[in-house]
Amino acid sequence: MLDNYFSQSLLGKAREKNIIAFSYHQLRDWAVNKHHAVDDKPYGGGAGMVFLPEVVCNGVRDIKEKHNIDRVVLTSPSGKLLTPQKAKELSSLKSVLFLCGRYEGVDQRAIDLVVDEEISIGDYIISGGELATAVIIDAVSRYIPGVVGKDQSVRLESHEEVLLEHPHYTRPEIFEGKKVPPVLTSGHHQKILEWQKEMALERTKERRPDLYEIWQKYMNNK
């Protein structure tokens, strides 16, 4: 599911340059019964299945030993929300093992024993942790030197400085009657920076009042 995505665009180029590398593991390889089951019904009832603790613990411990893993991350809607700060933190590690959550989740005992942290990519549910893992890895990789062409492009992206990013425009100057804001073609760099900051503030206040509030608190405490 993931290898095709990781072979494209910036991640694909980074792999070709040996800046980053990926390996994949099938939990069924550590199944302990003849049916290669990795899950069972939850105690207490309820819908769905739960990953077996023995399978998860055996798999994670074996992989950690063979690949010198620095941290084990479980993708889970119950985890802490992914942030730029967390992405930066993970990018400083040499190796991370992602356990892709599925079904109703993982037996809590396995989480307590072999998982270092749980990360969520948002307040919604998707079918499996593979997509969440791809999102996290993509976000993390952008902080690894050499993956993104210009470091400044990472620093200036939305959420990097709390505020959302300002609108962008390119040629032609007029498209279907809509014109590029004159300040952007003025050549006055200071006024352009001021416009970009103003637009970022307006966009954040309108679309993400929670982030705007964080920014206000930060500015008030400076």
TORTI-101777 format. One record per residue: residue number from 1; residue in three letters; x, y, z of N, C-alpha, C, O in turn. Coordinates in steps of 0.2 Angstrom, whole numbers, always signed. Each point is the difference from the previous one (the first is absolute). Example, Ala and Ser with C-alpha at 12.3 -4.5 7.8 and 13.67 -1.06 7.14 Angstrom:
// TORTI-101777
(1 ala (+66 -28 +39) (-4 +6 +0) (+4 +6 +0) (+5 -1 +3));
(2 ser (-7 +6 -7) (+4 +6 +1) (-4 +5 +3) (+3 +6 +1));
// end
This chain:
// TORTI-101777
(1 met (+4 -6 +0) (-4 +6 +0) (+4 +6 +0) (-2 +5 -3));
(2 leu (+8 -5 +6) (+4 +6 +2) (+6 +1 -5) (+2 +6 -2));
(3 asp (+0 -11 -1) (+7 +0 -4) (-1 +4 -6) (+5 +4 -2));
(4 asn (-11 -4 -1) (-1 +4 -6) (+1 +7 +1) (+3 +4 -3));
(5 tyr (-7 -2 +9) (+0 +7 +2) (+7 +3 +1) (+3 +5 -1));
(6 phe (+1 -10 +5) (+7 +2 +3) (+5 +0 -6) (+5 +2 +1));
(7 ser (-7 -4 -7) (+4 +0 -6) (-1 +6 -4) (+4 +0 -5));
(8 gln (-9 +4 +6) (-1 +6 -4) (+3 +6 +3) (+1 +1 +6));
(9 ser (-1 +4 -10) (+1 +7 +2) (+6 +1 +4) (+6 -3 -1));
(10 leu (-6 +7 +6) (+6 +2 +4) (+2 -6 +4) (+6 -2 +1));
(11 leu (-11 -3 +2) (+2 -5 +3) (+4 -5 -4) (+5 -3 +2));
(12 gly (-7 +2 -8) (+3 -5 -5) (+7 +3 -1) (+5 -4 -1));
(13 lys (-4 +10 -1) (+7 +3 -1) (+4 -1 +6) (+6 -1 -1));
(14 ala (-9 +2 +7) (+4 -1 +6) (+3 -7 +1) (+5 -1 +2));
(15 arg (-10 -4 -4) (+2 -7 +1) (+6 -1 -5) (+4 -4 +1));
(16 glu (-5 +6 -7) (+5 -1 -5) (+7 +3 +2) (+5 -3 -2));
(17 lys (-5 +8 +6) (+6 +3 +2) (+2 -3 +7) (+6 +2 +3));
(18 asn (-9 -7 -1) (+1 -3 +7) (+0 +5 +6) (+4 -1 +5));
(19 ile (-8 +6 -6) (-1 +4 +6) (-5 -3 +5) (+1 +1 +6));
(20 ile (-6 -4 -9) (-5 -4 +4) (-1 -7 -2) (+2 -1 -6));
(21 ala (-4 -4 +10) (-1 -6 -2) (-6 -3 +3) (-2 +2 +6));
(22 phe (-2 -7 -9) (-6 -3 +3) (+1 -7 +0) (+3 -3 -5));
(23 ser (-6 +0 +10) (-1 -8 -1) (-7 -1 +3) (-3 +4 +4));
(24 tyr (+0 -10 -6) (-7 -1 +2) (+0 -7 +3) (+4 -5 -1));
(25 his (-8 +4 +6) (-1 -6 +4) (-7 -2 +0) (-5 +4 +1));
(26 gln (+3 -11 -2) (-6 -3 +1) (-1 -3 +7) (+3 -5 +1));
(27 leu (-8 +8 +2) (-1 -3 +7) (-2 -8 +0) (+2 -3 +5));
(28 arg (-4 +1 -10) (-2 -7 +0) (+6 -5 +0) (+0 -6 +2));
(29 asp (+6 +9 -3) (+6 -4 +0) (+1 -2 +7) (+4 -4 +2));
(30 trp (-7 +8 +3) (+1 -2 +7) (-6 -3 +3) (-1 +0 +6));
(31 ala (-4 -2 -10) (-6 -3 +3) (+2 -7 +3) (+5 -3 -2));
(32 val (-9 +1 +7) (+2 -5 +4) (-4 -6 -1) (+0 -5 +4));
(33 asn (-5 +5 -8) (-5 -6 -1) (+0 -2 -8) (+3 +4 -4));
(34 lys (-5 -9 +3) (+0 -3 -7) (-4 +4 -5) (+1 +0 -6));
(35 his (-6 +4 +8) (-4 +5 -4) (+4 +6 -1) (-3 +5 -4));
(36 his (+8 -4 +7) (+4 +7 -1) (-4 +6 +2) (+0 +5 -3));
(37 ala (-4 -6 +8) (-5 +5 +3) (+5 +5 +3) (+4 -1 +4));
(38 val (-6 +8 -5) (+3 +5 +4) (-5 +4 +5) (+2 +4 +3));
(39 asp (-8 -6 -3) (-5 +3 +4) (-5 -5 +3) (+0 -5 -2));
(40 asp (-4 +8 +6) (-5 -4 +4) (-6 +5 +2) (+1 +6 +0));
(41 lys (-6 -9 +2) (-6 +4 +3) (+2 +3 +6) (+4 -3 +4));
(42 pro (-6 +9 -3) (+1 +4 +7) (-3 -3 +6) (-6 -2 -1));
(43 tyr (+9 +2 +6) (-3 -1 +7) (-5 +5 +1) (+1 +6 -1));
(44 gly (-7 -8 +4) (-5 +5 +2) (-5 +1 -6) (-4 +4 +1));
(45 gly (+6 -7 -7) (-5 +1 -5) (+1 +6 -5) (+5 +4 +2));
(46 gly (-9 -3 -7) (+1 +5 -4) (+2 -2 -7) (+2 -5 -1));
(47 ala (-3 +10 -4) (+1 -2 -7) (+8 +0 -1) (+4 +4 +4));
(48 gly (-2 -7 -9) (+7 +0 -3) (+4 -5 +4) (-2 -3 +4));
(49 met (+9 +3 -6) (+5 -4 +3) (+5 +4 +3) (+1 +6 -2));
(50 val (+4 -9 +6) (+5 +3 +3) (+7 -4 -2) (+0 -6 +1));
(51 phe (+5 +10 -2) (+6 -4 -1) (+3 -4 +6) (-1 +3 +5));
(52 leu (+3 -9 -6) (+2 -4 +5) (+7 +3 +3) (+4 +2 -4));
(53 pro (-4 -2 +11) (+6 +3 +3) (+7 -4 -2) (+5 +3 -1));
(54 glu (-6 -10 +1) (+6 -4 -1) (+3 +1 -7) (+6 +1 -1));
(55 val (-11 +0 -4) (+3 +1 -7) (+3 +7 +0) (+6 +0 -3));
(56 val (-9 +5 +5) (+3 +7 +0) (+6 +0 +4) (+5 +3 -3));
(57 cys (-4 -6 +9) (+6 +1 +4) (+6 -4 -4) (+5 +2 +0));
(58 asn (-7 -8 -2) (+5 -4 -3) (+3 +3 -6) (+6 +1 -2));
(59 gly (-11 +2 -2) (+2 +3 -7) (+4 +7 +2) (+6 +1 -3));
(60 val (-8 +3 +7) (+4 +6 +2) (+6 -1 +3) (+5 +3 -2));
(61 arg (-4 -8 +6) (+6 -1 +3) (+5 -3 -4) (+6 +2 +0));
(62 asp (-8 -6 -5) (+4 -3 -5) (+3 +5 -5) (+6 +0 -1));
(63 ile (-11 +4 -1) (+2 +6 -5) (+5 +4 +4) (+5 +3 -3));
(64 lys (-6 -1 +9) (+4 +5 +3) (+7 -3 +1) (+5 +4 -1));
(65 glu (-4 -10 +2) (+6 -3 +1) (+4 -1 -6) (+6 +2 +0));
(66 lys (-9 -3 -6) (+3 -1 -6) (+2 +7 -4) (+4 +0 -3));
(67 his (-8 +5 +5) (+0 +6 -4) (+2 +6 +5) (+0 +6 -3));
(68 asn (+2 -7 +9) (+2 +6 +4) (-4 +6 +0) (+1 +5 -1));
(69 ile (-8 -7 +3) (-5 +5 +0) (+1 +5 +6) (+1 -2 +5));
(70 asp (-2 +8 -7) (+1 +5 +6) (-7 +1 +3) (+0 +2 +6));
(71 arg (-6 -2 -10) (-6 +1 +3) (-6 -4 -3) (+1 -1 -6));
(72 val (-6 -1 +10) (-5 -4 -3) (-6 +5 +1) (-2 +2 +5));
(73 val (-2 -1 -11) (-5 +5 +0) (-6 -4 -3) (+0 -4 -5));
(74 leu (-6 +4 +9) (-6 -3 -2) (-5 +5 -3) (-1 +6 +3));
(75 thr (-1 -6 -9) (-5 +4 -3) (-7 -1 +3) (-2 -6 +0));
(76 ser (-1 +11 +4) (-6 -2 +3) (-4 +7 +1) (+3 +5 +1));
(77 pro (-10 -6 -2) (-4 +6 +1) (+0 +3 +7) (-2 +5 +2));
(78 ser (+5 -10 +3) (+0 +2 +7) (+7 +3 +2) (+1 +2 +5));
(79 gly (+3 -1 -10) (+7 +3 +1) (+0 +7 +0) (-5 +4 -1));
(80 lys (+11 -1 +2) (+1 +7 +0) (+0 +3 -7) (+2 -4 -4));
(81 leu (-5 +10 +3) (+0 +2 -7) (+7 +2 -3) (+4 +3 +3));
(82 leu (-3 -5 -9) (+6 +1 -4) (+1 +8 +0) (-5 +3 -3));
(83 thr (+11 -1 +4) (+1 +7 +0) (+7 +1 -4) (+4 -5 +0));
(84 pro (-3 +11 -2) (+7 +2 -3) (+6 -2 +5) (+5 -3 -2));
(85 gln (-7 +4 +8) (+5 -1 +5) (+2 -7 +1) (+6 -2 +1));
(86 lys (-12 -2 -1) (+1 -8 +0) (+4 -2 -6) (+4 -5 +1));
(87 ala (-6 +7 -7) (+3 -2 -6) (+8 +2 +0) (+4 -4 -2));
(88 lys (-3 +10 +5) (+8 +1 +0) (+3 -4 +5) (+6 -3 -1));
(89 glu (-9 +1 +7) (+3 -4 +5) (+1 -7 -3) (+6 -3 +0));
(90 leu (-11 +0 -4) (+1 -7 -3) (+6 +1 -5) (+3 -5 -2));
(91 ser (-3 +10 -2) (+5 +1 -5) (+7 -1 +2) (+5 -1 -4));
(92 ser (-4 +3 +11) (+7 +0 +2) (+2 -8 +2) (+6 -1 +2));
(93 leu (-10 -3 -2) (+1 -7 +2) (+3 -4 -6) (-2 +2 -6));
(94 lys (+6 -7 +7) (+3 -4 -5) (-5 -5 -3) (+0 -1 -6));
(95 ser (-4 -2 +10) (-5 -5 -2) (-7 +0 +4) (+1 +1 +6));
(96 val (-6 -1 -9) (-7 +0 +3) (-4 -6 -2) (+0 -1 -7));
(97 leu (-3 -3 +11) (-4 -5 -2) (-7 +2 +1) (-2 +2 +6));
(98 phe (-2 -2 -11) (-7 +2 +0) (-5 -7 +0) (+1 -4 -4));
(99 leu (-5 +4 +9) (-4 -6 +1) (-7 +3 -3) (-3 +4 +4));
(100 cys (+1 -7 -9) (-7 +3 -3) (-6 -3 +3) (-1 -6 +0));
(101 gly (-2 +10 +4) (-6 -2 +3) (-6 -2 -5) (+0 +3 -5));
(102 arg (-4 -8 +7) (-5 -2 -4) (-5 -3 +5) (+0 -1 +6));
(103 tyr (-6 -1 -9) (-5 -3 +4) (-3 +4 +5) (+0 +6 -1));
(104 glu (-1 -8 +7) (-2 +4 +6) (+6 +3 +4) (+0 +4 +4));
(105 gly (+6 -7 -6) (+6 +2 +3) (+5 -5 +2) (-1 -6 -2));
(106 val (+5 +7 +7) (+5 -4 +2) (-1 -2 +7) (-2 +5 +4));
(107 asp (+3 -11 -2) (+0 -2 +7) (+4 +5 +5) (+6 +1 -2));
(108 gln (-9 +2 +7) (+3 +6 +3) (+7 -3 +4) (+4 +4 +1));
(109 arg (-4 -10 +0) (+6 -3 +3) (+6 +0 -4) (+6 +2 +2));
(110 ala (-7 -3 -9) (+5 +1 -5) (+2 +7 -1) (+6 +1 +0));
(111 ile (-11 +4 +1) (+2 +7 -1) (+5 +2 +6) (+5 +3 -1));
(112 asp (-7 -6 +7) (+3 +2 +6) (+7 -3 +0) (+5 +3 +3));
(113 leu (-4 -9 -6) (+7 -3 +0) (+4 +2 -6) (+6 +0 +2));
(114 val (-8 +1 -8) (+5 +1 -5) (-1 +7 -4) (+4 +1 -4));
(115 val (-9 +2 +5) (-2 +7 -4) (+3 +6 +4) (-2 +0 +6));
(116 asp (+6 +4 -9) (+2 +6 +3) (-5 +6 +1) (+0 +3 +4));
(117 glu (-4 -3 -10) (-5 +6 +0) (-5 -2 -5) (+1 -3 -5));
(118 glu (-7 +6 +5) (-5 +0 -4) (-1 +7 -4) (+0 +5 +4));
(119 ile (-1 -5 -10) (-1 +6 -4) (-6 -1 -4) (-1 -5 -4));
(120 ser (-3 +11 +4) (-6 +0 -4) (+1 +6 -6) (+4 +5 +2));
(121 ile (-7 -6 -8) (+1 +5 -5) (-6 +5 +0) (+0 +4 -4));
(122 gly (-5 -5 +8) (-6 +4 +0) (-6 -3 +4) (+0 -6 +1));
(123 asp (-5 +10 +0) (-6 -3 +4) (-5 -3 -5) (-5 +3 -1));
(124 tyr (+7 -8 -2) (-4 -4 -4) (+3 -7 -1) (+5 -1 +3));
(125 ile (-10 -4 -5) (+2 -7 -1) (+1 -2 -7) (-4 +2 -4));
(126 ile (+10 -5 +3) (+1 -3 -7) (+1 -8 +1) (+0 -2 +5));
(127 ser (+0 -1 -11) (-1 -8 +1) (+6 -3 +2) (+0 -5 +3));
(128 gly (+6 +8 -3) (+6 -3 +3) (+6 +5 +1) (+0 +6 -3));
(129 gly (+5 -8 +6) (+5 +5 +2) (+5 +0 -5) (+5 +4 +0));
(130 glu (-5 -7 -6) (+4 +0 -5) (+0 +7 -3) (+6 +3 -1));
(131 leu (-11 +0 +0) (-1 +7 -3) (+3 +5 +5) (+3 +5 -2));
(132 ala (-5 -6 +8) (+2 +4 +5) (+8 +0 +1) (+3 +5 +1));
(133 thr (+0 -11 -2) (+7 +0 +0) (+3 +3 -5) (+5 +4 +0));
(134 ala (-8 -4 -6) (+3 +3 -6) (+0 +8 +1) (+5 +3 -2));
(135 val (-11 -1 +5) (+0 +8 +1) (+5 +2 +5) (+4 +5 -1));
(136 ile (-3 -9 +7) (+5 +2 +5) (+7 -1 -4) (+4 +5 +1));
(137 ile (-2 -10 -4) (+7 -1 -3) (+1 +6 -5) (+5 +3 -1));
(138 asp (-10 -1 -3) (+1 +5 -5) (+1 +7 +4) (+5 +3 -2));
(139 ala (-9 -2 +7) (+2 +6 +4) (+7 +0 +3) (+3 +5 +0));
(140 val (-2 -11 +3) (+7 +0 +3) (+6 +1 -5) (+5 +3 +2));
(141 ser (-6 -6 -7) (+6 -1 -5) (+1 +7 -3) (+6 +2 -2));
(142 arg (-10 +3 +2) (+1 +7 -2) (+5 +4 +4) (+3 +5 -2));
(143 tyr (-2 -8 +8) (+5 +3 +5) (+7 -3 +0) (+4 +2 +3));
(144 ile (-4 -7 -7) (+7 -4 -1) (+4 +4 -5) (-3 +1 -6));
(145 pro (+9 +1 +7) (+4 +4 -5) (+1 -4 -6) (+1 -6 +0));
(146 gly (-3 +10 -6) (+1 -3 -6) (-6 -3 -4) (+0 -1 -6));
(147 val (-5 +0 +10) (-7 -2 -3) (-3 +5 -3) (-2 -1 -6));
(148 val (+1 +7 +9) (-3 +6 -4) (+5 +4 -2) (+5 +2 +3));
(149 gly (-6 +1 -9) (+6 +4 -4) (+2 +6 +4) (+6 +1 +1));
(150 lys (-11 +3 +1) (+2 +6 +4) (-3 +0 +7) (-6 -1 +1));
(151 asp (+11 +1 +4) (-3 +0 +7) (-5 +5 +2) (-4 -1 +4));
(152 gln (+5 +7 -8) (-5 +5 +2) (-7 -1 -2) (-5 +2 +3));
(153 ser (+4 -7 -8) (-7 -2 -2) (-3 -3 +5) (-6 +0 +1));
(154 val (+10 -4 +3) (-3 -4 +6) (-2 +5 +6) (-5 +0 +3));
(155 arg (+10 +5 -2) (-2 +5 +5) (-6 +4 -1) (-3 +2 +5));
(156 leu (+2 +0 -11) (-5 +4 -2) (-7 -3 -1) (-5 +4 -1));
(157 glu (+4 -10 +2) (-6 -4 -2) (-5 +1 +6) (+2 +2 +6));
(158 ser (-8 -3 -7) (-6 +1 +5) (+2 -4 +6) (+3 -6 -1));
(159 his (-5 +8 +7) (+1 -3 +6) (+7 +0 +3) (+1 -1 +6));
(160 glu (+4 +3 -11) (+7 +0 +3) (+1 +6 +5) (+4 -1 +4));
(161 glu (-8 +6 -6) (+1 +6 +5) (-7 +1 +3) (-2 +6 +1));
(162 val (-2 -11 +0) (-7 +0 +3) (-5 +3 -5) (-5 -3 -1));
(163 leu (+7 +9 -2) (-5 +3 -5) (-1 -5 -6) (+5 -3 -2));
(164 leu (-10 +3 -1) (-1 -3 -7) (+4 +4 -5) (+1 +6 +1));
(165 glu (+0 -9 -6) (+4 +4 -6) (-4 +4 -4) (-6 -1 +0));
(166 his (+9 +7 -2) (-4 +5 -4) (-1 -3 -7) (+3 -5 -2));
(167 pro (-8 +8 -2) (-2 -3 -6) (+6 +1 -5) (+5 +4 +1));
(168 his (-5 -8 -6) (+6 +0 -5) (-3 +1 -7) (-6 -1 -2));
(169 tyr (+10 +5 -2) (-3 +1 -7) (+6 -1 -5) (+6 +1 +2));
(170 thr (-7 -2 -8) (+5 -1 -5) (-3 +3 -7) (-6 +3 +0));
(171 arg (+9 -4 -5) (-2 +3 -7) (-6 -4 -3) (+0 -6 +1));
(172 pro (-4 +9 -5) (+0 +7 -2) (-2 +5 +6) (-3 -2 +5));
(173 glu (+4 +8 -6) (-2 +5 +5) (-7 +1 +0) (-3 +2 +6));
(174 ile (-1 -3 -11) (-7 +0 +0) (-3 -6 -3) (+2 -2 -6));
(175 phe (-6 -2 +10) (-3 -6 -2) (-7 +0 +1) (-3 +1 +5));
(176 glu (-1 -2 -11) (-8 +0 +0) (-2 +6 +4) (-5 +0 +4));
(177 gly (+8 +6 -5) (-2 +6 +3) (+2 +1 +7) (-1 +6 +3));
(178 lys (+5 -10 +0) (+3 +0 +7) (+7 +2 -1) (+4 -3 -3));
(179 lys (-2 +9 +7) (+7 +2 -1) (+4 -1 +7) (-3 -1 +5));
(180 val (+9 +0 -7) (+5 -1 +6) (+0 +6 +4) (+0 +5 -3));
(181 pro (+0 -5 +10) (+0 +6 +4) (+6 +4 -2) (+6 -2 -1));
(182 pro (-7 +8 -1) (+5 +5 -2) (+6 +0 +4) (+6 +1 -3));
(183 val (-6 -2 +9) (+6 +1 +5) (+5 -6 -2) (+6 +1 +0));
(184 leu (-8 -7 -3) (+4 -5 -2) (+4 +1 -6) (+5 -3 -1));
(185 thr (-7 +8 -3) (+3 +2 -6) (+4 +7 +0) (+3 +2 -4));
(186 ser (-3 +0 +11) (+3 +7 +1) (+7 +0 +0) (+3 +5 -1));
(187 gly (+0 -11 +3) (+7 +0 +1) (+3 +3 +6) (+6 +0 +2));
(188 his (-11 +2 +3) (+1 +3 +6) (+0 -6 +5) (-5 -2 +3));
(189 his (+11 +0 -1) (+1 -6 +4) (-3 +0 +7) (-3 -4 +3));
(190 gln (+4 +10 +0) (-3 +1 +7) (-7 +0 +0) (-3 -3 +4));
(191 lys (+0 +7 -9) (-7 +0 +0) (-3 -7 -2) (-6 -2 +2));
(192 ile (+9 -2 -6) (-2 -7 -1) (+0 -4 +6) (-5 -4 +1));
(193 leu (+10 +4 +3) (+1 -3 +6) (-6 +2 +5) (-3 -4 +3));
(194 glu (+2 +10 -3) (-6 +3 +4) (-6 -3 -2) (-5 -2 +4));
(195 trp (+4 +2 -11) (-7 -3 -2) (+0 -7 +1) (-6 -3 +2));
(196 gln (+11 -1 -2) (+0 -7 +1) (-2 -2 +7) (-4 -4 +2));
(197 lys (+7 +8 +3) (-1 +0 +7) (-8 +1 +1) (-3 -3 +4));
(198 glu (+1 +9 -7) (-7 +2 +1) (-5 -6 -2) (-5 -1 +3));
(199 met (+6 -2 -9) (-4 -5 -3) (+0 -6 +4) (-5 -4 +1));
(200 ala (+11 +2 +2) (+1 -6 +4) (-4 +1 +7) (-3 -4 +2));
(201 leu (+3 +10 +0) (-4 +2 +6) (-7 -1 -1) (-4 -3 +4));
(202 glu (+1 +6 -10) (-7 +0 -1) (-2 -7 -2) (-5 -2 +3));
(203 arg (+9 -2 -6) (-2 -7 -2) (+0 -4 +6) (-5 -4 +1));
(204 thr (+10 +5 +4) (+0 -4 +6) (-6 +1 +4) (-3 -4 +3));
(205 lys (+1 +11 -2) (-5 +2 +4) (-7 -3 -3) (-4 -2 +4));
(206 glu (+3 +2 -10) (-6 -2 -3) (+0 -8 +0) (-6 -3 +1));
(207 arg (+11 -1 -3) (+0 -7 -1) (+2 -4 +6) (-3 -5 +1));
(208 arg (+7 +8 +3) (+3 -4 +6) (+0 +5 +6) (+6 +2 +2));
(209 pro (-11 +0 +1) (+0 +4 +6) (+4 -3 +6) (+2 +4 +4));
(210 asp (-2 -10 -4) (+4 -3 +5) (+7 +1 +0) (+4 +2 +5));
(211 leu (-1 -2 -11) (+7 +2 -2) (+1 +8 +1) (+5 +2 +3));
(212 tyr (-10 +1 -5) (+0 +8 +1) (+1 +2 +7) (+4 +4 +2));
(213 glu (-8 -8 +2) (+0 +1 +8) (+7 -1 +3) (+3 +3 +4));
(214 ile (+0 -9 -7) (+7 -1 +2) (+5 +5 -2) (+4 +2 +4));
(215 trp (-5 +0 -10) (+5 +6 -2) (-1 +6 +4) (+5 +3 +2));
(216 gln (-11 -1 +0) (-2 +6 +4) (+4 -1 +7) (+3 +5 +2));
(217 lys (-4 -11 +1) (+3 -1 +6) (+8 +1 +0) (+3 +3 +4));
(218 tyr (-1 -6 -9) (+8 +0 -1) (+2 +8 -1) (+5 +2 +3));
(219 met (-9 +1 -7) (+2 +7 -1) (-1 +5 +6) (+5 +4 +2));
(220 asn (-10 -6 +2) (-1 +4 +6) (+5 -2 +6) (+2 +4 +4));
(221 asn (+2 -10 -5) (+5 -2 +5) (+7 +2 -2) (+4 -1 +4));
(222 lys (-3 +4 -10) (+6 +1 -2) (+3 +6 +4) (+6 +2 -2));
// end
